[in-house]
Amino acid sequence: MDVLKIATAGSVDDGKSTLIGRLLYDTKSLTTDKIEAIEKSSKQKGYDYLDFSLATDGLVAEREQGITIDVAHIYFSTAKKSYIIADTPGHVEYTRNMVTGASTSQVSIILIDARKGVIEQTYRHFFINNLLRVKEVIVAINKMDLVDYSEEVFNKIKADFQALNAKSTFKEQNVSYIPLSAINGGNVVDQSENMPWYTGQTVLEHLEGLHASDVFEAGKARFPVQTVIRPKTEEYHDFRGYAGKLYGNSIKVGDAVTVLPSLTESKVSKIHFFDKTFDEAVAGSSITIELENDINVTRGDMIVKSSELPKIEKDITTTVCWMDSKKLVPGTKYLVQHNTNRVLAKVESIKNTIATDYSGTTEASQLAINEIGEVTIKLSKPLYFDSYNENKSNGAFILIDTATNTTAGVGFIR
């Protein structure tokens, strides 16, 4: 069954948690005790409706303040697909959380309060989805019940967002617009009787209709080696396999491959998936590869097709989202974790900070927490990479503080 990863974004009280709770409730994905807890809590608060935000807001502070603070992952399934939803916070002080939640998502749902329309935070939410190259974006214009289900209000917000979308450099992105009322379920799973003027799909119908080709970006095949398998048993005495996850594109038995960084060449002789062998593996597969000849391959190496070599350099220009309370300044040293490869690095320079409202850049010499900027980095040994725009999996990395082992930032190679 296909698994679709979704990230949500929205400002305070736009209804993200309520939308997710309604999705779970209407697809019968909530357990009986969870529904009873929601009913009991809603009654105690004096609500005349079910407060579905309780289905996702797990932290006490979130329930007390009615806001999302941390990233929560919610799992549910329908007959067609399995879904993983990252309920991310929308506040500017939690930009790092939103980047984390959206970084592995193929679809993003950006909520807009119909009473407020497109606001500054909407710009930031859309900017981050552009930065992370999320291919499918659903603009959910929520709380239509509070504007009398007005088609005019919906069209005005849609036009404002389309003007924002015109600023995007990610032209392959598909943006859809859905008017809804999450609190009563209108256009979430079932069509709303209150908006007969809207003839498009509900949120769930849209998600159910997406195919892998709609949300995955094909690139060049990249196979970071996670571990070398040597059973050394009587049955598999001479077995040597290289295990990992395949990114970007497929790989076949017989393909000429190059091992990086040694540049040693070989051919794929077998592809194993559990106890079976296949002639071809597709992107996203966790597999074990055998090569025709015994060569030196270790964890952190990368196997690629010989006709599709990545860049191999010690200096990289990147866009970094800073996540640490300690500011990023030139001259500091960090570990760069790039796939399974870990390299010592030094920050050479910080050129600017990038405004998330599309207003441009500002010259800067440091990055504070939640800021995004252009940073040049020098590595102790060459990295084998693609630009993030060409291959997301091979163009992203994290920066690790060598003293505290903290994930201090996430970067995207230009």
C-alpha positions as CSV (number, residue, x, y, z in Angstrom):
1,M,0.0,0.0,0.0
2,D,1.2,3.5,-0.8
3,V,2.3,5.7,2.1
4,L,1.7,9.4,1.8
5,K,3.6,11.8,4.1
6,I,1.8,15.1,4.8
7,A,2.8,18.2,6.7
8,T,0.3,20.8,7.9
9,A,1.0,24.5,8.5
10,G,-1.1,27.4,9.7
11,S,-1.2,30.3,12.1
12,V,-2.5,30.3,15.6
13,D,-6.1,29.0,15.8
14,D,-6.4,28.4,12.0
15,G,-7.6,24.9,12.9
16,K,-4.8,22.5,11.9
17,S,-5.3,20.1,14.8
18,T,-9.1,20.3,14.3
19,L,-8.7,19.4,10.6
20,I,-6.5,16.4,11.4
21,G,-8.8,15.3,14.2
22,R,-11.8,15.5,11.8
23,L,-9.9,13.5,9.2
24,L,-9.3,10.8,11.8
25,Y,-12.8,10.9,13.1
26,D,-14.6,10.8,9.7
27,T,-12.3,8.0,8.4
28,K,-13.0,6.0,11.7
29,S,-9.4,6.1,12.6
30,L,-9.9,7.1,16.2
31,T,-10.2,4.5,18.9
32,T,-13.4,4.3,21.1
33,D,-11.6,5.5,24.2
34,K,-10.1,8.5,22.3
35,I,-13.5,9.5,21.1
36,E,-14.9,9.2,24.6
37,A,-12.1,11.4,25.9
38,I,-12.8,14.0,23.3
39,E,-16.5,14.0,24.0
40,K,-15.9,14.2,27.8
41,S,-13.4,17.1,27.5
42,S,-15.5,19.0,25.0
43,K,-18.5,18.7,27.4
44,Q,-16.4,19.8,30.4
45,K,-15.4,22.9,28.5
46,G,-19.0,23.7,27.6
47,Y,-18.5,23.3,23.9
48,D,-21.5,22.4,21.8
49,Y,-19.2,20.6,19.3
50,L,-16.5,18.0,19.5
51,D,-13.0,19.5,20.1
52,F,-11.0,17.4,17.6
53,S,-7.8,19.3,18.3
54,L,-7.5,17.0,21.4
55,A,-6.8,14.1,19.0
56,T,-3.4,15.6,18.1
57,D,-2.3,18.1,20.8
58,G,-0.4,15.8,23.1
59,L,1.5,18.2,25.2
60,V,-0.2,19.7,28.3
61,A,1.0,23.2,27.2
62,E,-0.6,22.7,23.8
63,R,-4.0,21.7,25.3
64,E,-3.9,24.6,27.8
65,Q,-2.9,27.2,25.3
66,G,-4.8,25.8,22.3
67,I,-1.7,26.0,20.1
68,T,0.7,23.5,18.5
69,I,4.2,23.7,19.9
70,D,6.0,20.5,18.8
71,V,5.8,18.3,15.7
72,A,3.3,15.5,16.3
73,H,3.1,12.5,13.9
74,I,-0.3,11.0,13.3
75,Y,-0.9,7.7,11.5
76,F,-4.1,6.6,9.8
77,S,-5.2,4.4,6.8
78,T,-8.0,4.2,4.3
79,A,-8.7,1.3,1.9
80,K,-6.4,3.0,-0.7
81,K,-3.5,4.5,1.2
82,S,-1.6,4.8,4.5
83,Y,-0.9,8.3,5.8
84,I,1.6,9.9,8.1
85,I,0.7,13.5,9.1
86,A,3.2,15.8,10.6
87,D,1.2,18.4,12.6
88,T,3.8,21.3,12.6
89,P,3.6,24.6,14.5
90,G,3.2,27.8,12.5
91,H,4.7,30.4,14.9
92,V,7.8,32.2,13.7
93,E,9.7,31.0,16.9
94,Y,9.0,27.4,15.8
95,T,10.3,27.7,12.2
96,R,12.9,25.0,12.9
97,N,10.0,22.6,13.9
98,M,8.1,23.3,10.7
99,V,11.2,22.7,8.6
100,T,11.8,19.4,10.4
101,G,8.2,18.3,10.0
102,A,8.0,19.2,6.3
103,S,11.4,18.0,5.3
104,T,10.2,14.4,4.7
105,S,6.7,15.2,3.4
106,Q,5.4,14.9,-0.1
107,V,2.3,16.9,0.4
108,S,1.7,20.1,2.5
109,I,-1.7,21.4,3.7
110,I,-1.5,25.2,4.4
111,L,-4.5,26.4,6.4
112,I,-5.8,29.9,6.1
113,D,-8.5,31.4,8.4
114,A,-11.3,32.6,6.0
115,R,-11.8,35.6,8.3
116,K,-8.1,36.7,8.1
117,G,-7.1,35.7,4.7
118,V,-3.4,35.6,3.6
119,I,-1.2,37.0,6.3
120,E,2.5,37.3,7.0
121,Q,2.7,33.8,8.4
122,T,1.1,32.4,5.3
123,Y,4.1,33.8,3.4
124,R,6.5,32.0,5.7
125,H,4.6,28.7,5.5
126,F,4.6,28.8,1.7
127,F,8.3,29.9,1.5
128,I,9.4,26.9,3.6
129,N,7.4,24.6,1.3
130,N,9.2,26.2,-1.7
131,L,12.6,25.8,0.0
132,L,11.9,22.1,0.7
133,R,10.5,21.6,-2.8
134,V,7.2,20.0,-1.5
135,K,5.6,19.2,-4.8
136,E,1.9,19.1,-3.8
137,V,0.4,22.0,-1.8
138,I,-3.2,22.1,-0.7
139,V,-4.4,25.6,0.4
140,A,-7.2,24.8,2.9
141,I,-9.3,27.9,3.5
142,N,-10.9,27.0,6.8
143,K,-13.7,28.4,9.0
144,M,-15.9,29.1,6.0
145,D,-18.8,28.7,8.4
146,L,-17.7,31.9,10.1
147,V,-18.0,33.9,6.8
148,D,-21.4,32.5,5.8
149,Y,-19.8,30.1,3.3
150,S,-19.1,33.0,1.0
151,E,-17.8,32.2,-2.4
152,E,-16.6,35.8,-2.8
153,V,-14.4,35.4,0.3
154,F,-13.0,32.2,-1.0
155,N,-12.2,33.7,-4.4
156,K,-10.5,36.7,-2.8
157,I,-8.2,34.6,-0.7
158,K,-7.5,32.3,-3.6
159,A,-6.5,35.3,-5.7
160,D,-4.3,36.7,-3.0
161,F,-2.5,33.3,-2.6
162,Q,-2.1,33.0,-6.4
163,A,-0.3,36.4,-6.3
164,L,2.0,34.9,-3.6
165,N,2.5,31.8,-5.7
166,A,3.7,33.9,-8.6
167,K,6.8,34.8,-6.4
168,S,7.8,31.1,-6.2
169,T,10.7,29.8,-8.2
170,F,9.5,26.2,-7.8
171,K,7.3,26.1,-10.9
172,E,6.8,22.4,-10.8
173,Q,4.7,22.8,-7.6
174,N,1.0,22.0,-7.9
175,V,-1.3,24.2,-5.7
176,S,-4.9,23.3,-5.1
177,Y,-7.5,25.4,-3.2
178,I,-10.3,23.9,-1.0
179,P,-12.8,25.8,1.1
180,L,-13.8,23.9,4.2
181,S,-15.2,23.9,7.7
182,A,-13.1,21.5,9.7
183,I,-15.2,21.9,12.9
184,N,-18.3,20.4,11.2
185,G,-16.5,18.4,8.5
186,G,-17.5,20.4,5.4
187,N,-15.2,19.3,2.5
188,V,-12.8,17.4,4.7
189,V,-14.0,13.9,4.0
190,D,-17.5,14.6,2.8
191,Q,-18.8,17.3,0.5
192,S,-20.3,20.3,2.2
193,E,-24.0,21.0,1.6
194,N,-23.4,24.6,2.6
195,M,-21.0,25.3,-0.3
196,P,-22.8,24.1,-3.5
197,W,-20.8,26.6,-5.5
198,Y,-17.6,24.5,-4.9
199,T,-17.6,21.5,-7.2
200,G,-14.0,20.3,-6.6
201,Q,-12.7,17.5,-4.4
202,T,-12.7,17.3,-0.6
203,V,-9.3,17.1,1.2
204,L,-9.5,13.3,1.5
205,E,-10.6,12.9,-2.1
206,H,-7.6,15.0,-3.2
207,L,-5.2,13.0,-1.1
208,E,-6.6,9.6,-2.3
209,G,-6.3,10.6,-5.9
210,L,-2.5,11.5,-5.7
211,H,-0.1,9.0,-7.3
212,A,3.5,8.5,-6.6
213,S,4.4,10.2,-9.9
214,D,2.5,13.3,-8.6
215,V,4.5,13.8,-5.5
216,F,7.9,12.2,-6.0
217,E,10.7,13.9,-7.9
218,A,12.8,11.6,-9.9
219,G,16.6,12.2,-9.9
220,K,19.8,10.2,-10.4
221,A,20.2,7.0,-8.5
222,R,22.1,7.4,-5.2
223,F,22.8,4.5,-2.9
224,P,24.5,5.5,0.4
225,V,25.9,2.4,2.1
226,Q,24.7,1.9,5.6
227,T,26.5,-1.3,6.4
228,V,28.5,-4.1,4.9
229,I,26.9,-7.5,5.3
230,R,29.4,-10.4,5.9
231,P,27.5,-13.4,7.5
232,K,30.6,-15.7,7.5
233,T,28.3,-18.7,7.9
234,E,28.8,-22.0,6.2
235,E,26.0,-21.3,3.8
236,Y,27.1,-17.7,3.0
237,H,30.8,-18.1,3.6
238,D,31.9,-15.7,0.8
239,F,28.8,-13.4,0.8
240,R,29.6,-9.7,0.7
241,G,26.6,-7.3,0.3
242,Y,26.1,-3.6,0.8
243,A,22.9,-2.6,2.5
244,G,21.1,0.8,2.4
245,K,18.2,2.7,1.0
246,L,18.1,3.7,-2.7
247,Y,17.2,7.3,-3.6
248,G,16.5,9.2,-6.7
249,N,15.9,6.5,-9.3
250,S,16.0,2.8,-10.0
251,I,19.0,0.5,-10.3
252,K,19.2,-2.8,-12.2
253,V,21.3,-5.9,-12.3
254,G,24.1,-5.4,-14.8
255,D,24.3,-1.6,-14.3
256,A,27.9,-0.2,-14.3
257,V,28.4,1.5,-11.0
258,T,31.1,3.6,-9.3
259,V,31.9,3.5,-5.6
260,L,32.6,6.9,-4.1
261,P,34.9,8.4,-2.9
262,S,37.4,5.7,-4.2
263,L,36.0,5.9,-7.8
264,T,36.3,2.1,-8.1
265,E,34.1,0.7,-10.8
266,S,32.1,-2.5,-10.9
267,K,28.7,-3.9,-11.9
268,V,25.6,-4.9,-10.0
269,S,25.4,-8.7,-9.9
270,K,22.5,-9.2,-7.5
271,I,19.8,-7.1,-5.7
272,H,18.4,-8.6,-2.5
273,F,15.2,-7.6,-0.7
274,F,14.8,-9.7,2.4
275,D,15.0,-13.3,1.2
276,K,14.2,-12.6,-2.4
277,T,16.3,-11.3,-5.3
278,F,15.2,-8.9,-8.0
279,D,16.5,-7.6,-11.4
280,E,15.6,-4.0,-10.5
281,A,15.1,-1.9,-7.4
282,V,13.1,1.3,-7.4
283,A,13.7,4.5,-5.5
284,G,12.8,4.2,-1.9
285,S,13.7,0.5,-1.6
286,S,15.8,-0.7,1.3
287,I,17.9,-3.3,-0.4
288,T,21.3,-5.2,-0.3
289,I,23.4,-5.0,-3.4
290,E,26.1,-7.4,-4.5
291,L,28.9,-6.3,-6.9
292,E,30.6,-8.5,-9.5
293,N,34.1,-8.1,-7.9
294,D,35.3,-7.7,-4.3
295,I,36.3,-4.1,-3.8
296,N,36.7,-2.0,-0.7
297,V,33.3,-0.5,0.3
298,T,32.5,0.8,3.8
299,R,29.7,2.6,5.6
300,G,29.6,6.2,4.4
301,D,30.5,5.3,0.8
302,M,28.0,5.8,-2.0
303,I,27.3,3.6,-5.0
304,V,26.1,5.5,-8.1
305,K,25.7,4.7,-11.8
306,S,29.0,5.3,-13.6
307,S,27.2,7.5,-16.1
308,E,25.6,9.6,-13.4
309,L,28.5,10.8,-11.1
310,P,27.6,13.5,-8.6
311,K,29.7,16.5,-7.7
312,I,32.7,15.8,-5.6
313,E,34.0,18.9,-3.8
314,K,35.3,20.2,-0.4
315,D,33.7,23.6,-0.6
316,I,29.9,23.9,-0.7
317,T,27.4,26.9,-0.9
318,T,24.3,26.1,1.1
319,T,21.0,27.5,2.4
320,V,20.9,26.8,6.2
321,C,18.0,26.9,8.6
322,W,19.6,27.5,12.0
323,M,18.1,25.6,14.9
324,D,20.4,26.2,17.8
325,S,20.2,28.9,20.5
326,K,23.9,29.4,20.1
327,K,24.4,31.6,17.0
328,L,26.1,30.4,13.8
329,V,29.2,32.4,13.1
330,P,32.1,32.1,10.7
331,G,35.1,30.1,11.8
332,T,33.1,27.6,13.9
333,K,33.5,23.8,13.3
334,Y,30.7,21.3,13.0
335,L,30.1,17.8,11.8
336,V,28.2,17.6,8.5
337,Q,26.0,14.5,8.3
338,H,25.2,13.8,4.7
339,N,23.3,10.6,4.2
340,T,25.5,8.0,5.9
341,N,28.7,10.1,5.5
342,R,30.0,12.3,8.4
343,V,32.6,14.9,7.7
344,L,34.3,17.6,9.9
345,A,33.5,21.0,8.5
346,K,34.2,24.7,9.1
347,V,31.9,27.6,8.4
348,E,33.7,29.8,6.0
349,S,31.3,32.7,5.6
350,I,27.7,33.8,6.1
351,K,26.5,36.0,3.2
352,N,23.0,36.9,4.2
353,T,19.7,36.1,5.8
354,I,16.8,35.2,3.6
355,A,13.4,36.8,4.4
356,T,10.6,34.2,4.5
357,D,8.1,36.8,3.2
358,Y,9.8,36.9,-0.2
359,S,11.1,40.5,0.4
360,G,14.7,39.5,-0.4
361,T,17.9,39.1,1.5
362,T,19.7,41.1,4.2
363,E,23.5,41.1,4.5
364,A,24.5,39.3,7.7
365,S,27.5,37.9,9.6
366,Q,25.7,35.4,11.8
367,L,22.5,33.3,12.0
368,A,20.3,33.3,15.0
369,I,17.8,30.5,15.9
370,N,15.0,30.1,13.3
371,E,16.8,32.3,10.8
372,I,17.6,31.1,7.2
373,G,20.6,32.2,5.4
374,E,23.2,31.5,2.7
375,V,26.3,29.9,4.2
376,T,29.6,28.7,2.6
377,I,31.2,25.6,4.3
378,K,34.7,24.1,3.9
379,L,34.9,20.3,4.4
380,S,37.9,18.2,5.7
381,K,37.3,15.8,2.9
382,P,35.3,15.8,-0.3
383,L,31.5,15.3,-0.2
384,Y,29.7,13.6,-3.1
385,F,26.5,15.5,-3.6
386,D,23.9,17.0,-5.9
387,S,22.2,20.3,-5.5
388,Y,19.0,20.1,-3.5
389,N,17.0,21.2,-6.5
390,E,18.3,18.2,-8.6
391,N,18.2,15.5,-5.9
392,K,16.6,16.2,-2.5
393,S,18.0,13.2,-0.7
394,N,21.6,13.9,-1.9
395,G,21.4,17.6,-1.5
396,A,20.4,17.9,2.2
397,F,22.5,17.6,5.3
398,I,22.5,18.4,9.0
399,L,25.1,20.3,11.1
400,I,26.0,18.7,14.4
401,D,27.6,20.6,17.3
402,T,30.9,18.7,18.0
403,A,30.7,19.6,21.7
404,T,27.1,18.8,22.6
405,N,26.2,16.4,19.7
406,T,23.1,18.7,19.1
407,T,21.5,18.9,15.7
408,A,22.3,22.6,15.3
409,G,21.0,23.2,11.7
410,V,19.8,21.8,8.5
411,G,21.3,22.7,5.1
412,F,20.4,22.5,1.5
413,I,23.2,22.5,-1.0
414,R,22.9,24.9,-3.9
